Amino acid sequence: MRITLCFDYDSPAGYRESFRMRDTDPWADYKGTEALLKVLADYSVPATFAVVGEAVLAGTIPVHCPEQVREIHAAGHEVASHSMHHKFIPPMSYSELMQDATDSRRVLEDCIGAPVTGFVPPFNRPMHFPRRFAPSVSEMLGLHRRGFGKQSIPSMLAALREAGFLWSRVSFSDKLHRTLELTGLARPHRPEQPFLESGVLAIPANVMGFGDAARTLVRALIHTDLLVTLCAHPNQAHCDNDENIDRLDSLLSELKPARESGLVTFQRMCDAVTRRAASEVVFR
């Protein structure tokens, strides 16, 4: 089994744009990332940090933290984009999304001196994906009070391809299959696996945090070659929830024997692109 850990580095820019985090301690991501880097180093586990571009601009910490982002990169972790300003993507026009994605990629690459190939959308939105039986009425009708939806997962990925990205984390729910499960007409299917859409590798988010849901999923799939994506936020590292760093430490400790025996490997999200490219004649 392959596991990828993906941390959404929102920064105070993200708190400002959020629905419920405007009063968050501005140091939360900075301090949480310090703690995460230590635990990841203790277990020699690589991860992906999706960073809001505004966080690497010149200025004072904790609002601007380019040195910490360079530290993330120097430790062998992947730096991906979490947009430029953590704006809500569904109501954006195509050109607005293109500009945001392009700007974020440029400033992050300037910061770390290396390519940035991945994108994690703020709020895990859009989730609108009709072709996969995952419509989002709230996005289409603008029920979030941020404007009517213009973007779907395929249209977002098309913009990201044009902006030069190779992968994006996505989140959606197949409502048809879920309904069939509840009525007993279908078995629960395996976690969604990476797939190519609009020329970009879409990597589904499977579980948020490192608690019981993560442990149950990992234990069930430990003898497979499937990819499991566990997501969290550095600003939650010291909170009492499933994203707590102690739960991560406990999970990594539990999986140490399986890693040593080769049953489990940890990888960055960009490694899924390398794996996909190696299995296809043409990826892009």
N, C-alpha and C positions, 0 to 999 in steps of 0.2 A: 504494500500500500504506500502511496505517496501522499504526503501532507504538505500543504503550503499555509503559512501563517501570513496574514495580511493585516497591517495596522493602518488605520485612517488617521493621519496626522492633521487634524482640523485646524489647529492654531487659533488664536483669538479671532482671526478673520472668520473662521468657521463658526465660532460661538455667536458672533455678531449676526450671522445669516441664519442661524438655526431656529427651530421652532420652540425649543425648550431649554437651551443652554446659555442664554445670554448673561446669566449671572455666574457662569463657571469661572473658577479661579484662572486668571490668565496664564499662570505658570503650570497648569495641569498637564498639557502636552509635553512641555519641556521636562518636567520632573518625571512624568510617567515614562518618557522615552529613555531617560537616564537609567531608570530601574530596569526597563525591558532590555536594553543593550547589555546590561550586566548578566541578567538571567540567560539570555540567548548565548552570550559568550561562555557562560559556565557549562552549557550543554553542547556548545559548538553547533548551534542550529541557525541556518540561514533563514531570512524572512524578507518580506516586501513591506516597505513603508510608503504609502501613498500620501504625498505631501502637497498641501495647498501652496501654490506658487508664491503668493504674497508673503509667505513665511520666510522666503530666502532673499527677499529684497533687503537693501541696506537699511539699517536702523538698529534699535536697541531690543535686547531680549526682555520679555518673552514673546513680544509681537513678531520680531524678526530674528530668526535663528539659523542663519546660513552655516555657521560653524558646526552646529549640531547635525545638520543635514549632511555636511561633509563627513562628519564622524560616522554617521549611519553608513554612508557609502564606503568609507575606508575600512569598516568592519566586515565588509563583504556582503552586506545586505543590498537588496535592490531598492532604488529610489524611483517611484512612479509618480504620476501626476494625480492630484486630487482636485483638479481644476485650478484656475487662477485665484478666484476669490470665494469659492464655496457657494456659488449661486445655484439656485434651484433650476435644473436643466429643462424639465418638460415644457415650460412656456417660451424658451429661447427660440429665436429664429435660427435657421441653419448657419447664416453668416455670423451671428452672435456666438453660437457654440464653436464654430471654427476658430474665431478670434480668441476666445477664452482658452481653448485647448492648445492652440498654437503658442499663445503667450506663456502659458504655464510650462509647456515643454521647453521653450527657449530659456526662461529664467532658471529652471531646474538644471538644465544641461550646462548653462554658464556657471552655476554654483558648484556642481560636482565634477565638471570637466569630463563627462562621459555621456553616452546616449541614454535618453529616457524613452522607453518603448511602450510603457503601460499606462493605463488610465483607469481610475476608480471614480465613478460619478458620485458627487455629493448626495447624501440622503439615500443612496442606492436607487436613485431614480434617473431616468424613467424605468418603469416596470411594465409599460404598455407593450405587449408583444402578441397581437391577435393571431398570427400564424402558428404560435405555440399554445393557442387557447388560453392566453393570459392577458385579457383586456384589462385596462385600468380606467374605470369610470371616473374615479376621483381626479386623475390627471387630465382626461379628455374634457371634463366639465369644469376644471379649475377649482375643485372643491377645497384645495389647499389655500385658496385666496391669493394665489401668486400668478394668476393668468391661466387662460385656456391652454390645454396641451397642444404643442406643435411637434414634439419629438416622441418617437417610439424607440425601442431598443435598436431596430435595424437602421433607422435614420441617424441615431447618435453614432452608431458604429461606422456608418458611411462617412460622417464628418470626421471621425477620429482617423479613419484610414487616410483621408485627404490631408489631415494634419500630421501624418507621419507615424501614427501609433500602430503597434503590431497586436496588442492585446487589450482587453478591457474586462474588468470584473462586472458581472451583471447579476441581477436579482429579479426573478419572476416566478409566478406560481401557475402551473398548468391546472386551471380550474376544472376542465373536463375530466382529467384523470383523477383529480381529487374527489370529484362528485362520484365517479365510478367506484373509487375506493370506499367511500362512505356507504355506498349502497351494496357493497360486497361483490360488485361486478368486475373488479380489477384488483390485482395485488399491488401493494405499495411498491413503487419502482425504486431502483437504485438512485443514489444522488445524481443530479444532473452533472454531466461531464463536459469538458471543453468542446466547443464546436465552432466551425467557421461560419461567420455571418457577415455579409457586406464587406468581405475581404479582411476582416479582423478576427482574431481568435477570441471568442467570448468564453470567459471562465466563470461559471456560476458560483455564487457564494452559497455555501452549504449550511454553515452554523455560525451564529454569533456567540463568541466567548468560548470558554474552556471548561464549562461545567458538565452537568449530567448528560445533556444532549450531545455534546462533543464526545464524551467518553463512550456513550452508547453507540454512536455512529462508528467511531474508530474501532471499537471491539468487534462490531459486526462485520467490518470490512478488512480486518487486519491481514487476512489471507488472500486478498485480491490485489490486482494491480490498478485499482481505481485511484483517482485523485480526490482528496477531501480538502476543501478550503475552509479554514477556520479564521474568522474575522474578529477584529477588536479595535479599540481606540486607546491610544496611549493615555488620553485624559481620564480614562476609566481604570487605569492600572491600580490605583489606590482606593477605589470605591468598593463597596460591599455588594458585588454582583458577579456574574459569570465571567466578566472581563478582568477580574481582579488578578494581579500578578501572582499571587500565591496559588491560585487555581492553575495558572499556566505552569508554574514551577512544579506543582504536583503532577500535572499531566505529562510533562517532559520527563519527570523522574519515573513515572509508571511505564513510559514507553522506551526507556533506556535499554532494557534487555531485548526488546523487539528490534530496536535499531541495531544493536550489536550482532543480532542473528541475521540481519538482512531483511526482516519482514517489513520494516518501516523505514522510509527515507524521507527526509525533509528537503524541500526545494523552494526556490523563489518562484514567483508567478511567471517571470520571463523564461524560466526553464521549461515550462509547458509549451512555449512557442518553439524552442529548440527541438523538443521531442516531436512536436507535430511536423516541423519542417523536415526532420530526418526521415519521417515516414511517408513524405509526399514528394513527388517530382518537382512540383511548383507550389509554393505556399502563398506567395503574393502575386 
